[in-house]
Amino acid sequence: MFDLWGFLLQTLTASGVAVLLLVIKALFKDKLPPKWHFAVWGVLGVMILIPARWSGRYTLVHWQVVVELIKVAVGEYGFSRVLFPIPVLKGIPDTIADWIFAVYVIGVTANLARYLISYLRLRLALSKGQPASVELMERIKSIAGQIGVKPCRVILVQGLPSAFVCGIFRPVLVIPANEGIENKIILHELLHLKSRDTIWSVVICVLRCLHWCNPLLVYCAGCAANDMEKRCDQYVLEHLEGEERREYGHILLSMVNERFAKTPGTTCVNNGGKQIRERIETIARFKKYPVGMGLVSVCVLVLLTLSLVIGTQVSVSDTSDTNPVWLSLASARSTYCTTPAGAFDTYAKSILDQNGIYRIMCASSSVQEEIIKEIKEKEKTGICPNWDCGLNEWPDVQSGYSIYNLKQHDSNTYEGLLVVKVNDPPDGQPEEEGKIFLAVQNLRVEREDGRWVAVPLEEFRSIEATDQSLEWGCTELPGVRYTGVVDEFQLEVIVQTVYTVDNTVQNENGSSFLFGNSFSYDTTPKPNVKFTRAARIQRNGVTHLGTAKERDFVEGVGLSTVPVYPGETRSEELASPGSYGSGGSSSVGENWGSHRTEPGWGPYLEFGGGGETVDPEGETVLPEFFAADFYVNGEFVKRIDLYPQEVKTDDRLPKAI
């Protein structure tokens, strides 16, 4: 925890779990044994030690909405994340929130110091103790043998009202000097020793210090210590019979030890007269639980722990336009994109829906304040849309979006070209049959504080294209260009990759014979999605570099290519391009085709290509080079290797004439 907001998120999450556990414990008060009532506090301990929202999910209550509402109200727009549950000051405080967090950290330090001093004072007092007599040691060994525990060192100390165990690695049993000690008390403390309760007392103390300013969690720490005592009481009573159990209750009244109460590393965990009274009442209700109850207890604990640790996925419906803008903003700021595809999808949906709330979900901390202010200003004036995404034309929502040429730079950075179809031509251009207009933008997705954010690398650009399925490539869009020159001809292969997410949803009216399947495009962001489809597309082409007069001597051109991947050897034989106009292959891989030229042709000939689906979750490996066989006028000219050029935004096939 580096700031006040991280602490608030952590302590509120733990508080929600604490309330749930208190309710469950009340429901199972007499139905499950005391050892379960103590063990269940381990669930709270786990939730306190696990960073809140560590997996992008929340536990019970979406507390980060509350935190984000407070942050925006005081002008804080940074992103808060709990990396670990220990508070750390990053530097000298410079805001009120930083000073409050500093006070909290000082409180944690002061409480830890207080408990440490208490422990050192106790160890100093114990250093004056005397070894136990032989008779007492024999009694202790006899009792220890009955419960199967190895006895530790025993000392007698003056001025103590009750016995206790002290120490973690080399524990010692401390007994008041000059006073007779009951076997029942020795049994009680040896059971503490067997259960290693001095360790649990340290854990309870540390968690109490971490949340010293949260009265609910401090109260739960006291309850956990008292339940630890009740568990030992249960064990003791199971070894006693009849009147001995009543006598044990009377002995508890004389065990009040306020001098070293709650000292960590010991079993001096007396919590006052009220807790002693509760323990005596528990003794009065004593009963032995069935053997199978232990299995039930374990199952309840496992299911409870798993459900709380896994948490609940954030619902994007919290960011809908039906909510007040302040609530939607808080929900959006607390909804993380947990995958790169989720960040691409969320950003694209913010464009398709013209929705600034969606943009907040995937916006970096540096631009959130600007976007939030814009949304609030436009909300006041009633202007729609509530965010200027930089797209001048309305997008064709039902056509969705595609990510072209996705490239992973490292484990924290991806880049790709966002492609969106628009409904109208830009700048008043006339509509043409068979033509569509695309808005494209180079986009980077990167990890920031444990979440994925989208960073536009340029303004939207408009591209005119032929009407085609964008999921299988587009000749007007960029790709990786492999080129080589043979005489006056430049040979080239362009490879594109296209990544998409399945966003189709079936409408309520389903399908019918007359109207077919009734599907629509889901514009709700999917911040945790993975790409569901990826395709690799290849197209071949030849450009004549000479003059038009020289082209008159070219009657036909043929081209065969095959990709060669890293670690592979080039193919020695390529398929013949065949007779002129025979077309080419229909899949990525070995590709061939030929063209008969007409007078006045050129300078570019396209040979088509093919495509194939690839693993959308796997790394896209492009060919190292293409082996190519080139033919002119039906005669083989040369074998050449085509190597990739630097990827540029204008690396697209030229228009065939």
Disulfide bonds with the S-S distance in Angstrom:
none
